[in-house]
């Protein structure tokens, strides 16, 4: 794989190296390691079920002690809505209401998602907002044909010169429609939620990871809802933000595993998943984080379940990576956030485990990019099931 001088400059500007990007491409070629799952965790076999008395006792303990500890609600909010609206973007590109009736088009292409969307149109919290935008553009929605209504509605939602929902952070889209036409965003709902279970001494701390390009939009939304939410909850909010680091981005490739290039010739990189946010999480200081449970603990083999950690995992018979096969005597680590288990050599006392990417052999000592300084993690594969133990 060869990169131009401009490519290398772009890669290094992101905080990556050519070698790291080449390893990403190699991973596309070789595939992601997979696990052999023996059975799902169930009650009495990996899941600790608390009785009514234990639940009441733990709630009481938490309420009694919460003012003596630091609580924080950590919210990954950097996702844009482009993927969520993918089928709508496709509809705009493919459908011409002047050439084909809507019913014929939907039936011919078997577009179930589009049919469900249109059937529930009036129930969406942004329905009236879209109609108001259409009216401001001089379109009489009620006089349009069904096909024209569908096309213009979706276009008004997604067009960058209209409401531009497809390029907005999902956390700031109209999310809930309450009585009296009160529309809330997911961002606002997180404030209300934090007031319920993540506040102490009448203050709730929240940390949102966001895309830097949307920083002003989040600040404006908080300013818009802050007084109203604080008045309703009796809780003040301490909100902070951080950005997903570009050094965690992943190169995009073509079906032939060649770097995908933008129209201007630059290499396309895409933000990684929630695992990339471990750096943001590690930089925060709190006793209890109400989104992720981060425990520094070591497990000594596949299928080891430790209920004292309050974590339920799937039993695993072994881990297979390229050239390794199944090795039941190795330490396992699963990245809680990217759902990707990895095989490790045994770490020394207080030493982080080491990540061995597919094909690199057991002696590699490159750290898993999502691990940072968290020394070891239980293996977690979907479905993720957590049981939080708050006892002293």
C-alpha positions in Angstrom: 0.0 0.0 0.0 1.5 3.3 -1.1 0.4 6.8 0.0 1.3 10.1 -1.6 3.0 12.8 0.3 -0.3 14.6 0.7 -1.9 11.4 2.0 0.9 11.1 4.6 0.4 14.7 5.6 -3.3 14.2 6.1 -2.7 11.0 8.1 -0.2 12.6 10.4 -2.4 15.7 10.9 -5.0 13.3 12.4 -2.5 12.0 14.9 -2.1 8.7 13.1 0.8 7.0 11.4 1.0 5.3 8.0 1.7 2.0 9.8 -1.5 2.3 11.8 -3.6 3.1 8.7 -2.0 0.1 6.9 -2.9 -2.1 9.9 -6.5 -0.8 9.6 -6.6 -1.8 5.9 -5.1 -5.2 6.8 -7.9 -5.7 9.3 -10.4 -5.1 6.5 -8.7 -7.7 4.4 -8.4 -10.4 7.1 -11.7 -9.7 8.9 -12.6 -9.2 12.5 -11.8 -12.0 15.0 -14.9 -13.8 16.3 -15.8 -15.8 19.4 -17.5 -19.1 19.8 -20.5 -18.6 22.1 -21.5 -21.6 24.2 -24.7 -20.1 25.7 -26.3 -16.9 26.7 -25.9 -15.7 30.3 -29.1 -16.4 32.3 -30.2 -16.1 35.9 -28.1 -18.3 38.1 -25.7 -18.8 35.2 -23.9 -15.5 34.8 -26.6 -13.2 35.9 -27.2 -12.3 39.6 -30.9 -11.6 40.2 -31.5 -9.3 43.2 -34.5 -10.0 45.4 -36.9 -7.2 46.5 -35.2 -6.8 49.9 -31.7 -6.6 48.3 -33.0 -4.0 45.8 -34.5 -1.9 48.5 -31.4 -2.2 50.6 -29.1 -1.1 47.8 -31.3 1.8 46.8 -31.4 2.9 50.4 -27.6 2.6 50.6 -27.1 4.6 47.4 -29.5 7.4 48.5 -27.7 7.6 51.8 -24.2 7.8 50.4 -24.6 9.6 47.1 -23.9 13.1 48.6 -20.5 11.8 49.7 -19.4 10.7 46.2 -19.0 12.3 42.8 -21.7 11.3 40.2 -21.5 11.9 36.5 -23.7 11.0 33.5 -21.5 10.3 30.5 -23.4 10.6 27.2 -21.8 9.8 23.8 -23.6 12.3 21.5 -21.3 12.7 18.5 -23.4 10.6 16.1 -25.0 12.3 13.1 -28.4 11.3 11.7 -27.1 10.5 8.2 -27.2 6.7 8.7 -30.5 6.8 10.5 -32.1 8.5 7.4 -30.2 6.5 4.8 -33.5 5.0 3.3 -34.9 8.5 3.1 -31.9 9.8 1.2 -32.2 6.9 -1.2 -35.9 7.7 -1.7 -35.1 11.3 -2.7 -32.5 10.1 -5.1 -34.6 7.4 -6.8 -38.2 8.6 -6.8 -39.7 11.1 -9.2 -43.4 11.9 -8.3 -44.0 13.2 -11.9 -43.1 9.8 -13.4 -44.5 7.2 -11.0 -47.3 7.1 -8.5 -46.2 6.6 -4.9 -48.1 3.3 -4.4 -46.6 1.8 -7.5 -43.1 2.9 -6.6 -43.3 1.5 -3.0 -44.9 -1.8 -4.2 -42.4 -2.3 -7.0 -39.4 -1.8 -4.8 -40.8 -3.4 -1.7 -39.9 -0.4 0.5 -41.3 -1.5 3.8 -39.3 1.1 5.8 -40.6 3.9 3.6 -44.2 2.6 3.9 -43.9 2.5 7.7 -42.4 6.0 7.7 -45.2 7.5 5.6 -48.0 5.7 7.5 -46.8 7.3 10.8 -45.9 10.7 9.4 -48.2 12.7 11.5 -46.9 11.1 14.7 -43.4 12.3 14.3 -42.4 15.2 16.6 -41.1 17.2 13.6 -44.3 16.8 11.5 -45.6 20.3 12.1 -42.1 21.8 11.8 -41.7 20.4 8.3 -45.2 21.6 7.3 -44.4 25.1 8.5 -41.1 25.1 6.5 -43.0 23.9 3.4 -45.5 26.7 3.8 -42.7 29.3 4.2 -41.4 28.1 0.9 -44.8 28.8 -0.8 -45.9 25.1 -1.1 -49.5 24.2 -0.3 -48.9 20.7 1.1 -52.6 19.8 1.1 -52.9 20.4 -2.6 -50.1 18.1 -3.6 -50.5 14.5 -4.8 -49.5 11.7 -2.4 -46.2 11.3 -4.2 -45.4 15.0 -4.2 -46.3 15.2 -0.5 -43.9 12.4 0.3 -41.0 13.8 -1.8 -41.4 17.4 -0.6 -41.7 16.3 3.0 -38.5 14.2 2.9 -36.7 16.8 0.9 -37.6 19.5 3.4 -36.4 17.3 6.3 -33.0 16.5 4.7 -32.0 19.1 2.2 -29.0 21.1 3.5 -30.8 24.3 2.5 -33.9 23.3 4.4 -34.1 21.7 7.9 -30.9 19.6 7.1 -31.8 16.9 9.6 -29.6 14.4 7.9 -26.5 16.4 8.8 -27.5 17.3 12.4 -26.4 15.5 15.5 -29.1 13.0 16.5 -29.1 14.4 20.1 -30.5 17.7 18.8 -33.3 16.5 16.5 -37.0 16.8 17.7 -37.3 13.6 19.7 -40.5 13.5 21.9 -43.8 15.2 21.3 -45.6 15.8 24.7 -49.0 17.4 25.4 -49.5 21.0 24.6 -47.1 20.7 21.6 -44.0 20.5 23.8 -41.2 19.1 21.7 -38.0 17.9 23.3 -34.7 16.7 22.0 -32.7 13.7 23.3 -30.2 16.2 24.8 -33.0 17.7 26.9 -34.2 14.3 28.0 -30.7 13.5 29.3 -30.9 16.5 31.6 -34.2 15.3 33.0 -32.9 11.8 33.4 -29.7 13.0 35.2 -31.9 14.9 37.6 -33.6 11.7 38.6 -30.6 9.4 39.3 -27.3 11.2 38.8 -27.7 14.3 41.0 -26.5 15.1 44.5 -26.8 18.2 46.5 -29.2 19.6 43.9 -26.6 19.4 41.2 -26.3 17.1 38.2 -23.1 16.7 36.3 -23.2 15.6 32.6 -20.5 15.1 30.1 -21.3 14.9 26.4 -18.9 13.7 23.7 -19.8 15.6 20.6 -18.4 16.5 17.1 -16.5 19.7 17.3 -18.4 21.2 14.3 -21.7 21.0 16.4 -20.3 22.6 19.6 -22.2 25.8 19.1 -25.5 24.0 18.4 -25.2 22.1 21.7 -24.3 25.2 23.6 -27.4 27.0 22.1 -29.7 24.1 22.9 -28.5 24.0 26.5 -29.0 27.7 26.8 -32.5 27.3 25.3 -33.7 24.6 27.7 -31.6 25.2 30.9 -33.9 27.5 32.9 -37.0 25.5 32.1 -35.5 22.1 33.0 -33.9 23.5 36.2 -37.2 25.0 37.2 -39.1 21.8 36.7 -36.5 19.5 38.4 -35.1 21.8 41.1 -31.7 20.7 40.0 -28.9 22.8 38.6 -26.8 21.3 35.7 -23.1 21.3 35.3 -22.6 20.4 31.6 -19.2 19.8 29.9 -18.2 18.6 26.5 -15.3 16.9 24.8 -14.6 15.8 21.2 -13.9 12.4 19.8 -10.2 12.5 18.9 -9.4 12.3 15.2 -6.5 9.9 16.0 -9.2 7.3 16.6 -10.7 7.6 13.1 -10.7 4.7 10.7 -9.9 4.8 7.0 -12.7 4.0 4.6 -12.0 1.5 1.8 -13.5 0.4 -1.4 -14.9 -3.1 -2.0 -11.4 -3.9 -3.2 -9.9 -2.7 0.1 -8.3 0.3 -1.5 -8.4 3.7 0.3 -11.7 5.5 -0.6 -11.0 9.0 -1.8 -13.2 12.1 -1.8 -13.9 14.2 -4.9 -10.9 16.4 -4.1 -8.6 13.3 -3.9 -8.2 13.3 -0.1 -8.5 10.0 1.8 -11.9 9.5 3.5 -11.7 8.7 7.2 -14.8 7.9 9.4 -15.2 8.3 13.2 -14.8 5.1 15.1 -17.5 3.7 17.4 -18.0 4.3 21.1 -14.8 2.4 21.9 -12.9 5.5 20.7 -14.4 7.5 23.6 -12.5 5.6 26.3 -9.9 8.3 26.1 -12.6 10.9 26.9 -13.9 8.7 29.6 -10.5 8.2 31.2 -10.0 11.9 31.4 -13.0 12.4 33.6 -13.0 12.3 37.4 -16.0 10.7 39.0 -16.8 7.9 41.5 -19.8 6.6 39.6 -20.4 7.1 35.9 -24.0 6.4 35.0 -23.5 5.2 31.5 -20.4 3.0 31.6 -19.2 0.8 34.5 -15.4 0.8 34.3 -13.8 -1.8 36.6 -10.1 -2.4 36.8 -10.0 -6.2 37.1 -8.3 -9.2 35.5 -10.0 -12.4 34.4 -7.9 -15.5 34.0 -9.6 -17.4 31.1 -12.6 -17.9 28.9 -16.0 -18.2 30.4 -14.9 -16.8 33.8 -17.8 -15.1 35.4 -17.4 -12.9 38.5 -20.7 -11.7 39.9 -19.0 -9.7 42.6 -18.1 -7.3 39.7 -21.8 -6.8 39.0 -21.2 -7.8 35.3 -22.9 -10.5 33.4 -21.1 -11.9 30.4 -21.7 -14.6 27.8 -19.8 -17.8 28.4 -17.1 -18.2 25.8 -15.5 -21.4 24.7 -12.5 -19.8 23.0 -11.3 -17.0 20.9 -10.3 -17.4 17.3 -7.9 -15.1 15.5 -6.0 -15.5 12.2 -3.3 -18.1 12.7 -4.1 -18.8 16.3 -7.2 -21.0 16.4 -8.7 -21.5 19.8 -6.5 -21.0 22.9 -8.4 -21.6 26.2 -5.4 -20.9 28.4 -4.9 -17.3 27.4 -6.2 -14.2 29.1 -9.1 -12.6 27.3 -10.1 -9.0 27.1 -13.3 -7.7 25.6 -13.7 -4.1 24.7 -16.9 -3.1 26.4 -17.6 -0.3 23.9 -16.6 -1.9 20.5 -17.9 -5.3 21.5 -14.7 -6.8 20.1 -13.0 -9.5 22.3 -9.2 -9.8 21.9 -6.7 -12.5 22.9 -3.9 -11.4 25.2 -0.7 -12.7 26.6 -0.9 -12.8 30.4 -0.1 -9.4 31.8 2.3 -8.9 34.7 1.2 -7.4 38.0 -0.3 -4.0 37.4 0.5 -4.2 33.7 -1.9 -3.5 30.9 -2.8 -6.6 28.8 -1.6 -6.4 25.2 -3.6 -6.5 22.0 -2.7 -8.9 19.3 -4.4 -8.0 16.0 -5.2 -10.7 13.6 -2.1 -12.2 12.0 0.5 -10.5 14.2 1.2 -13.4 16.5 1.2 -13.8 20.3 4.2 -11.8 21.1 3.0 -8.4 19.9 2.9 -5.8 22.6 0.8 -3.1 20.9 -1.9 -2.0 23.2 -5.5 -2.3 22.0 -6.4 1.2 20.8 -9.5 1.4 22.9 -7.9 0.2 26.2 -5.8 3.1 27.1 -4.8 2.7 30.7 -7.7 0.6 31.8 -5.9 -2.6 32.8 -8.3 -5.3 32.0 -11.9 -5.8 31.0 -14.4 -8.7 31.2 -15.2 -10.2 27.9 -18.6 -8.8 26.8 -20.4 -9.7 23.6 -23.9 -8.8 22.7 -26.4 -8.9 24.3 -24.7 -6.7 26.9 -26.3 -7.3 30.4 -25.2 -5.3 33.4 -26.1 -5.8 37.1 -24.7 -2.9 39.2 -23.7 -3.9 42.7 -23.8 -0.8 45.0 -23.1 -2.6 48.2 -20.1 -1.4 50.2 
